[in-house]
């Protein structure tokens, strides 16, 4: 009697998952006018960060597209990024910098929204702004409503417990606005029990709102001058966010080139790949590209980029 055929392990293997990186920054430090970020004394970051450099770095890692998150408060830099993005199909969208409370906001929003690569704006703990104060102004809330009406997204900046509470206020006032909370693994929860419990309650309340997404970006942390590279060090915080928001609401972002301040690009990618591999192929697909479609409605520009 012939033996049973050996299983075809290659056929059973899951296909590689394409990656859409939902958080990179583009800037050119050689421009005559300079750049507002990064600082000249930042040796790791003060060099051009442009699509060609990003493409060469990530090609072998399975990254097929990226969403640029603006790193400049200069209004003209929205157009600069859109012009740069138009020349390289690896950029599938950009999140610009506009201030919803300013009188000129409707005009600028309408102007930039004509470009399909413009997917929303970023606002939070950046450039000296205070969203808690701005939310008390009717004109700011009206600006957020215009953003929602345009089917664009609000990306937050640099989370703190107060910002998480502010996002509850935002989504109360503008329930149809999609919100992406960035870098949440980097936030150190409050150490005191009442504040920590309030922070966790706020997260769980946000998780009830299906238009709110969380970017698992800036995962790496520095401890006593060292950056741990063992997944088990980061697992408790990742487990908490996965447990609260689930597989349909988490989005991958590298925070390139800022991530170079912690470790090489592939180090951060390896950690989240390992973590989401443990959640199964379907959950990993959602994290690495499918959820970014739902959050950003990015533009398909190349055959290598997956379609929902």
N, C-alpha and C positions, 0 to 999 in steps of 0.2 A: 504493500500500500504506500503510495507516494506521500511524503510528508507535506504538511500544510505550507502554503506559500508564505514566505517571509513578508511582513508588512512593509509597504512602501512608505518609509519614513519621510522621504522627500515630498511625496504627494500629500502626506498628512500635515506637513509643516504649514503654519500660517504664513501668508505672504507678507513681505515687509510692509510696514505701515508708513505711508508718506507723511511728512511733517510740515505743518504750517506753523511757523513761529510767529506768535501774535504779539511779540514785544521786542522790537529792535529800534535803535536810534540811528539816524543818519545825520552827519554833519561834515563840513569840510574846513579844517583848521587853516587851510592855505588861502581862503578867501580874503580879498583885500580888506573887507570890513570886519574880518574876524568872526568869532562865534561867541554867543553868551554862555555856552557850555560846550566842552569842559574848560576848566582853568588851565592856563599855560603851564602852571607848575605841576600838573598831573601827568607825569611821564608815561603812565600806562595808557591813558586815554587821549592825550593831546596829539592826535594824528588823524588824517582823514578816515572817516568811517563811511564808506560808500558801498553801493550794491556789489560792485565787482569784487571787492575785498571780502565781503560777506559770502558771496557765492563760492569763491575759492575755498574759504574756510569750511563751509558746511556741505559742499557737494557730496563728499564721500560719506556723510553722516545721515543722508536720507532727507534732508530739508529741501522742499520743492517750492516753498513760497514763504513770504514774510509780510507782516503788517508793521509799518513804521509808526512809532509813537513820537510825536513832536517833542524836541528837547530845546525849544527856543520860544520865548515870548514875543519875538519880533514878528509882526503881522505878515511881513513880506516873506518870511521863511516858510509859511504854508505853501505859497506858490513855488518857492525854491524846491521843496521836497517833491511836490507834484511833478515838476519838470524833470527832476532826477529820476523819479519813479517811472515816468513815461518811457524812459530809455532802457529799462531793464525789467523784463517780465517776472523776475523773482519777487518783485514788490506787488502784492495783490491788494493792497489798501494802505491808507494812512489815516492816522488820527491826529487832527491838527490842534492848534492852540488859538482859541477865540474865547472872549469873555462874554458870557450870556447877558450880563447886566449892562453892558455898554450900549449907548444909542446906536452905534454903527453895526451892532451884532447882526440884525436881520439882513442887512445889505451884504455883509461879508459871508454869512452863512449861505445865502442864496447864490452868491458868486462862486464860492468854492464847491458847493454841492452840485454844480453843473458838471464837475469832473467826477466820473463814477468811482475813481479811486479814493475820493474823500469820504471816509466812513464815520466820522464823528469828531468829538473834541475831548481834550483831557483837562480836568480841573480837580484841584485838591490841595494838598500841602506842597505847593510849589510856587515860586516867584512871589512869595510874600502874600499870597491870597488866603482868604479865610472864608470857606464855603458856609460855615455856620452863620457868619454875619450876612453873607450875600443872600442866603435863603430867606431872610426877613424882608427882602426887597422885592416888591411885585414885578419889577422889570426883569430881575434875574430869573424868577420863576417863569415868567412869560418867555424868556429866551430858551429855557429848558423845554417848554412846551413846543416851541418852534422846532427845536432839535428833534423831538419825538415825532412831530408831524412830518418831518423830512425823512423819517425812518432811519435816523442816525443814532449813534451810541454815545453815551457819556462814559469815558474811561477815568477812573480816579487816579490820584497821584499820591504815593507814599502813605500807606495806611497807618492809622493810629486808632485806638478805641473810639475817640471822639468822631473820627471820620466815618467809622462804621455806623455810629448812631446818626450822623448826618445823612447817610445814604438811606436810612429809614425815612427821614423827613423828605428827602428828594422823591422817593418812590411813593410816599403818601401824597405829595403835591402833584406829581406827574406820573400816574400809575402805568402809562403806556410807554414810558421811556426805558429803553434797554440800558443797563448799567453793567460795567465790567470793573470789578475791584482788583487792582493790580497788587502784586508782590505780597500777598497775604501771609505766605510762609515766613516772611522776614519780620513780621510784627511779633514783638514779645508781649504776650498777654499780661495784663496787670498782675502783680504778685499778691496784692491784698484781696482777700476773699470777696467782699461786696463788689468791688470794681471788676474783678475777674468774672463773677457770676453775671453781672450786667452785660459785659462784653459778649459772653457766650449766649445770653438771651437775645442780644441784638443779632448775632450771627444766625441763630435759629429762626428768628423772625424774618430776616432777609431770605433765608432758604425757602420760606413759604411763598416767595414772590418769584414766579417763573421767569421774569424778565431780568433777573439779577444773575450774573455769572462771576466766577472767581478765577483769577489767573494764578496758576501755580507757577510763579516766577520768583526769582531771587530766593531760591530754596536754600542755597549755601549760606552758612553763617560762620563768623570768625569767633573762636573761643580761645581766650588766653593767647592771642596772636596766631593761632593755628586754625586752618579750615578743615574740619573733619570730612572725610570722603567715604565713610561707611554709612550705607543707607539706614542702618539701625539707629544712628544718632538722630536722623531726621524723621524717622517713621512715626513717632507719636503725634507730631504736629500734622503730618500729611494724613494720618489716620483720622484725626479730628475733623479736618476739612472735608475729607472724602465722606466721613460718616454724616456730616451735617448737610452738605450740598449734593452728594451723590454723583454718579458717573455722567449725568447729563449736563452738568453746570460748571465743570472744571475745564480750563483752557490752558494749553502750553504756551509759555513765553520764555525766551532765553535772557532777555534784558541785555543783549549784545549792543555795544561793546562794554557796557558797565560791568558785565559779568566777569570780565578779565581782571577786575579788582580782587576777585575771590579765587578763581581757578580757570584753567583753559575751558573753552566752550564745551568740549566733549565730556569733561568731568561732570558738569551739571546735567547734561543730557543723559549721561549714563545712569545717574541716580534716579531720575524720574522714569527712564525706560525700565529700569529694574523694578521700581515700585509698581508701575502700571502693568507690567507683564504679569505681576502677581494677581491683578484684578481681571485678567482674561483679555483675549484679543478684542472683543467688542468694546469693552471699556477703554482700552488703550487707543483704539481708533477714534472714539469720541473725544478723548483728551487731546490727541495729537493733531486732529484736523476737523472732525465733524462738528464739535461744539463751537469751534471758531466760525463756522459758516452761520450757525444760528445766532451767534452773538454779534458778528460784524457784517454779515452779508457781503463778504469780500468778493473780488472780481476774479474769475477764472481767466488766466492769461496764457497758459502754456499747457500742452498735452500731458506733461508730467504731474500737473496739479489735479487732485481728485475732484470729482463732481458728486454732490450729494444726490 
